[in-house]
Amino acid sequence: MGGHFGDLARLRHVITYSLSPFEQRAFPNYFSKGLPNVWRRFKGSVFKIAPPMIAAYLTYTWANHDHELSKRKNPADYENDA
């Protein structure tokens, strides 16, 4: 075969581009565009997500509290036992 590993197949009409890792910037516009975008997306979805989560949490805590109360014995039922 004689081809190097990257040259094993020849593809026609395919154009590939690459950029050296030394030319790339790790966090371009992170503080100027990234953080405001995160805040915008958070504000847009918090009112869709938070109410059902709060309702689920309140239901869960109420059910656990009610279950614990129902497991307790009533001392008045056992007053006349001798």
C-alpha positions as CSV (number, residue, x, y, z in Angstrom):
1,M,0.0,0.0,0.0
2,G,2.7,2.5,0.9
3,G,0.4,5.1,2.2
4,H,0.7,6.8,5.6
5,F,-2.0,6.3,8.1
6,G,-3.8,9.6,7.3
7,D,-3.6,9.0,3.5
8,L,-5.1,5.5,3.3
9,A,-8.2,6.6,1.3
10,R,-8.6,9.3,-1.2
11,L,-11.9,11.2,-1.1
12,R,-13.0,13.3,-4.0
13,H,-14.9,16.5,-3.7
14,V,-14.4,16.7,0.1
15,I,-12.7,19.8,1.5
16,T,-11.4,19.7,5.0
17,Y,-10.1,22.6,7.1
18,S,-8.2,22.5,10.3
19,L,-6.8,25.0,12.7
20,S,-3.7,24.6,14.7
21,P,-4.3,24.2,18.5
22,F,-1.7,26.9,19.0
23,E,-3.9,29.3,17.0
24,Q,-7.1,28.6,19.0
25,R,-8.3,30.6,21.9
26,A,-9.6,28.5,24.8
27,F,-12.2,30.9,26.2
28,P,-13.0,33.6,23.6
29,N,-15.5,36.2,24.7
30,Y,-16.2,34.2,27.9
31,F,-16.9,37.1,30.2
32,S,-18.4,39.5,27.6
33,K,-20.8,37.1,25.9
34,G,-20.8,33.8,27.8
35,L,-21.9,34.9,31.2
36,P,-24.6,37.3,30.0
37,N,-25.9,34.4,27.8
38,V,-26.0,32.1,30.8
39,W,-27.9,34.7,32.8
40,R,-30.4,35.2,30.0
41,R,-31.1,31.5,29.6
42,F,-31.4,31.1,33.4
43,K,-34.0,33.9,33.6
44,G,-35.9,32.5,30.6
45,S,-36.3,29.0,32.1
46,V,-36.4,29.6,35.9
47,F,-40.1,30.4,36.0
48,K,-40.8,27.2,34.0
49,I,-38.8,24.9,36.1
50,A,-38.9,26.4,39.7
51,P,-42.7,26.2,40.4
52,P,-43.1,22.5,39.6
53,M,-39.9,21.7,41.6
54,I,-41.2,23.8,44.6
55,A,-44.6,22.1,44.4
56,A,-43.0,18.6,44.3
57,Y,-40.7,19.5,47.2
58,L,-43.7,20.7,49.3
59,T,-45.8,17.7,48.5
60,Y,-42.9,15.4,49.3
61,T,-42.2,17.0,52.7
62,W,-45.9,17.1,53.6
63,A,-46.4,13.4,52.7
64,N,-43.3,12.4,54.8
65,H,-44.6,14.4,57.7
66,D,-48.1,13.0,57.5
67,H,-46.7,9.5,57.2
68,E,-44.6,9.9,60.3
69,L,-47.6,11.2,62.2
70,S,-49.7,8.2,61.0
71,K,-47.1,5.7,62.3
72,R,-47.3,7.0,65.9
73,K,-49.6,5.4,68.4
74,N,-52.2,7.4,70.2
75,P,-51.6,7.1,74.0
76,A,-55.3,7.7,74.7
77,D,-56.1,4.4,73.2
78,Y,-54.1,2.5,75.8
79,E,-55.1,4.4,79.0
80,N,-57.3,1.6,80.4
81,D,-55.0,-1.3,79.8
82,A,-53.9,-2.9,83.0
